[in-house]
Structures are given as structure tokens and as C-alpha cells.
Amino acid sequence: MKMATSWQLSGSYFENCSCDVVCPCLLSTNAQLTSKPTRGVCDVGLVFHIDKGNFGDVRLDDLSVAMVAHTPGPMADGNWTAAAYIDERADDRQTEALGAIFTGAAGGPMAVLAPMIGTNLGAKKVPIDYRIDGKKRSAEIAGVMKMAVEPLPTMREDGQMWAATGHPVNPDWLGLAMGAEGSTFSDHGMNWDNSRRNGHYAPINWSGQA
């Protein structure tokens, strides 16, 4: 009998989607994920960086993962097209562990989103340059993605505002942000520019059993 594998990770994430600020899938008068994206469809990129993590005895420290998705209508309607990018520095065991966590196969937050994916374009191993500069988050995959978000303007002294939206990545703290100029993606026949469009960022602290 195979024993369950415990895993946990902590780090940070950000996303940048094609909706006008702030996306109605999270904040509207309708049930979450049921509102139509502000442009009819949603093109979104999410990038995660693990500061410290393990999947059983496999260390995941300092590795990054990026995911992109196209949704043809309201998110809850499903039929998403999705692709993933895994840090090229990950060895075979780390790659397998990251795949299990970020497809939702190992439980945890991504398991909430996995059933909505209709077309899975698979994962590529690539160099991912993830950076935090003050409150700005950025990531680059050469020739594929250049994405950054910065907090929305606010009168708060700390220069950021957030909401407890229930977002699976961090239900209790989601920074409200927007894409920096030049936030673009091009791969798998998908091309978009989400400059000055909706963004989020948050610390992540996940765990589960596989």
C-alpha cells in the first residue's frame, strides 16, 4: 500500500489577465467566476515562485512555475485552454512533484481550478526569471512571456490594497494590481498584451497530501 506523500510550499505569486481592473470573476454582484470577463474572454498568466517547499523528500526551494489560460467566457463555464512552464533547473523528481501540485493532482489550491480546463497543452521546461522589486512582481520567459504587475494607486500609506476574495491561491489576502506596460505573452498560437489590465499578487502558503 502506497503511503500518502505530504507536501508544502511557501513563496509568492502574481497574475495578469485581460480584464479591466478589477476582474468581475472575483468582484461583482454575481456568484464568483460566473460573470462574463470584461472583454468577453479572459487571457491570463500566473507565475509562482517557491521560496521554500518540499514534496515528500523532494526539495522544491527556489523553483518557479508559470501557467497561462484562455477562457472563452465566464470562468465557471469551463472549457479553458491551459499550458504550463516549469523551471528548467528542476530535475526529474522535482518536475514530477511540481506537475502534481500545479495540475491539482496532489490536491491543494490548484485542484479547485483543474476541472475547468478542457484543453491541456502540456508543460515546457524553460528558464523563468522571477523577480520582486519592492511591491512590483515580474517574470520573463525568453521569447514567450514578459509580464509584470504593480499595485493599483491607493491612498493607503503602505501603497497597496487587497481583498479577501476567496481566490484559491490565497483566499484571505489578494493584492489588487495592474499589468505594467509591455506585459505580453506569445506561444501555442495565443498572443496577448495585458498592459494596464487587471493584476493580482499575494504570498502563497500551500500544503496537501498526494
C-alpha positions as CSV (number, residue, x, y, z in Angstrom):
1,M,0.0,0.0,0.0
2,K,1.4,3.3,-1.1
3,M,1.8,5.9,1.7
4,A,0.4,9.4,1.1
5,T,3.0,12.0,0.3
6,S,2.8,15.2,2.3
7,W,3.8,18.4,0.6
8,Q,4.0,22.1,1.4
9,L,5.4,25.2,-0.1
10,S,5.6,28.9,0.6
11,G,6.6,31.8,-1.6
12,S,4.8,34.3,-3.8
13,Y,2.8,34.6,-7.0
14,F,1.3,37.2,-9.3
15,E,-1.1,37.2,-12.2
16,N,-2.1,39.5,-15.1
17,C,-5.3,39.0,-17.1
18,S,-7.1,40.7,-19.9
19,C,-10.0,42.1,-17.9
20,D,-10.3,45.7,-17.0
21,V,-9.5,46.4,-13.4
22,V,-10.8,44.7,-11.2
23,C,-11.9,41.4,-12.8
24,P,-15.6,40.7,-12.4
25,C,-15.0,36.9,-11.8
26,L,-13.9,37.9,-8.3
27,L,-15.8,41.2,-7.6
28,S,-19.3,41.6,-8.9
29,T,-23.0,41.2,-7.9
30,N,-23.0,37.7,-9.3
31,A,-21.6,34.5,-7.8
32,Q,-17.9,34.3,-8.2
33,L,-16.5,33.1,-11.5
34,T,-19.9,33.4,-13.2
35,S,-19.6,36.9,-14.6
36,K,-18.6,37.4,-18.2
37,P,-15.0,38.7,-18.5
38,T,-15.0,42.4,-19.4
39,R,-13.7,41.6,-22.9
40,G,-15.9,38.5,-23.3
41,V,-12.9,36.1,-23.0
42,C,-10.1,36.0,-20.5
43,D,-6.4,35.6,-21.3
44,V,-4.4,35.1,-18.1
45,G,-0.9,34.4,-17.0
46,L,0.0,33.3,-13.4
47,V,3.6,32.9,-12.2
48,F,4.6,31.3,-8.9
49,H,8.0,31.3,-7.1
50,I,8.6,28.8,-4.3
51,D,11.0,30.2,-1.6
52,K,10.8,27.0,0.4
53,G,9.0,23.8,-0.3
54,N,9.1,20.0,-0.4
55,F,7.1,17.1,-1.9
56,G,7.9,14.3,0.5
57,D,11.7,14.2,0.4
58,V,12.0,16.2,-2.8
59,R,13.1,19.8,-2.2
60,L,11.4,22.5,-4.2
61,D,13.3,25.6,-2.9
62,D,13.9,28.4,-5.3
63,L,11.9,27.0,-8.3
64,S,9.3,28.8,-10.4
65,V,6.3,27.7,-12.4
66,A,4.2,29.7,-14.8
67,M,0.7,28.9,-16.1
68,V,-1.4,30.5,-18.8
69,A,-5.0,30.0,-19.7
70,H,-7.6,31.2,-22.2
71,T,-11.2,31.1,-21.1
72,P,-13.9,31.5,-23.9
73,G,-16.5,33.0,-21.5
74,P,-17.3,33.1,-17.8
75,M,-14.6,31.1,-15.8
76,A,-17.2,28.8,-14.2
77,D,-18.3,27.6,-17.6
78,G,-15.0,25.8,-18.0
79,N,-13.6,24.8,-21.4
80,W,-10.3,26.6,-20.5
81,T,-7.2,26.1,-22.7
82,A,-4.2,25.9,-20.5
83,A,-0.4,25.5,-20.7
84,A,2.4,25.4,-18.1
85,Y,6.0,26.3,-17.9
86,I,8.3,24.6,-15.4
87,D,11.7,25.9,-14.2
88,E,14.4,24.3,-16.3
89,R,16.5,23.9,-13.2
90,A,14.1,21.3,-11.8
91,D,15.4,17.7,-12.1
92,D,13.1,14.8,-13.0
93,R,11.7,14.2,-9.5
94,Q,11.2,18.0,-8.9
95,T,9.5,18.3,-12.3
96,E,7.1,15.4,-11.4
97,A,6.4,17.0,-8.0
98,L,5.7,20.4,-9.5
99,G,3.5,18.8,-12.1
100,A,1.4,17.0,-9.4
101,I,1.0,20.2,-7.4
102,F,0.2,22.6,-10.2
103,T,-2.2,20.3,-12.1
104,G,-4.1,19.8,-8.8
105,A,-3.4,16.1,-8.9
106,A,-1.8,16.4,-5.5
107,G,-4.7,18.3,-4.0
108,G,-4.3,21.8,-2.7
109,P,-5.5,25.1,-4.3
110,M,-5.0,24.1,-8.0
111,A,-7.4,21.2,-7.6
112,V,-10.2,23.8,-7.5
113,L,-9.3,25.1,-10.9
114,A,-8.3,21.9,-12.6
115,P,-11.8,20.7,-13.5
116,M,-12.4,23.9,-15.6
117,I,-9.6,23.0,-18.0
118,G,-10.9,21.5,-21.2
119,T,-7.7,21.5,-23.3
120,N,-4.4,20.9,-21.7
121,L,-1.5,22.0,-23.9
122,G,1.1,20.4,-21.6
123,A,4.2,21.7,-19.9
124,K,7.6,23.0,-21.2
125,K,10.8,23.2,-19.3
126,V,12.2,26.8,-19.7
127,P,14.3,29.3,-17.8
128,I,12.0,31.5,-15.7
129,D,13.3,34.8,-14.4
130,Y,11.1,35.7,-11.5
131,R,11.8,39.0,-9.6
132,I,10.4,41.0,-6.8
133,D,11.3,44.7,-6.7
134,G,9.5,46.4,-3.8
135,K,5.9,45.9,-4.5
136,K,6.4,45.1,-8.2
137,R,6.5,41.5,-9.4
138,S,7.9,40.5,-12.7
139,A,8.7,37.4,-14.7
140,E,10.3,36.7,-18.1
141,I,10.4,33.5,-20.2
142,A,12.6,34.5,-23.2
143,G,10.6,34.6,-26.4
144,V,7.4,33.7,-24.6
145,M,6.4,35.9,-21.7
146,K,7.3,39.2,-20.3
147,M,4.9,40.1,-17.5
148,A,4.9,42.4,-14.5
149,V,2.3,43.8,-12.1
150,E,2.3,46.8,-9.8
151,P,-0.2,47.8,-7.1
152,L,-3.2,49.9,-8.1
153,P,-2.9,53.5,-6.9
154,T,-4.2,53.9,-3.4
155,M,-4.4,56.5,-0.6
156,R,-3.2,53.9,1.8
157,E,0.2,54.8,3.4
158,D,1.7,51.4,2.6
159,G,0.9,51.8,-1.1
160,Q,-1.1,48.7,-1.6
161,M,-4.7,47.5,-1.1
162,W,-6.1,44.0,-1.1
163,A,-9.2,41.9,-0.7
164,A,-10.2,38.6,1.0
165,T,-11.8,37.3,-2.2
166,G,-11.6,33.5,-1.6
167,H,-9.2,33.2,-4.6
168,P,-7.8,29.7,-4.3
169,V,-4.2,30.9,-4.5
170,N,-4.7,33.0,-1.3
171,P,-8.3,33.2,0.0
172,D,-7.5,35.9,2.6
173,W,-5.1,38.3,1.0
174,L,-5.1,39.2,-2.7
175,G,-3.3,42.4,-3.7
176,L,-5.1,44.5,-6.3
177,A,-2.8,45.4,-9.1
178,M,-2.4,46.1,-12.8
179,G,-0.1,44.9,-15.6
180,A,2.9,47.1,-16.3
181,E,3.5,48.4,-19.8
182,G,4.8,45.6,-22.1
183,S,3.1,42.7,-20.3
184,T,2.9,40.3,-23.2
185,F,2.6,36.6,-23.9
186,S,3.0,34.7,-27.2
187,D,3.0,30.9,-27.5
188,H,0.7,28.0,-28.6
189,G,-0.9,30.3,-31.1
190,M,-2.0,32.6,-28.3
191,N,-0.9,36.3,-28.3
192,W,-1.9,39.0,-25.9
193,D,-0.8,42.3,-24.4
194,N,-2.3,42.8,-20.9
195,S,-0.5,46.1,-20.2
196,R,-2.6,48.2,-17.7
197,R,-5.1,45.4,-17.4
198,N,-6.1,43.6,-14.2
199,G,-3.5,42.1,-12.0
200,H,-3.1,40.4,-8.6
201,Y,-0.3,39.3,-6.3
202,A,0.0,37.5,-3.0
203,P,2.1,35.4,-0.7
204,I,1.4,31.7,-1.0
205,N,1.4,29.1,1.7
206,W,0.1,25.8,0.4
207,S,0.0,22.2,1.7
208,G,-1.6,18.9,0.8
209,Q,-1.3,15.1,0.5
210,A,-0.9,13.1,-2.6
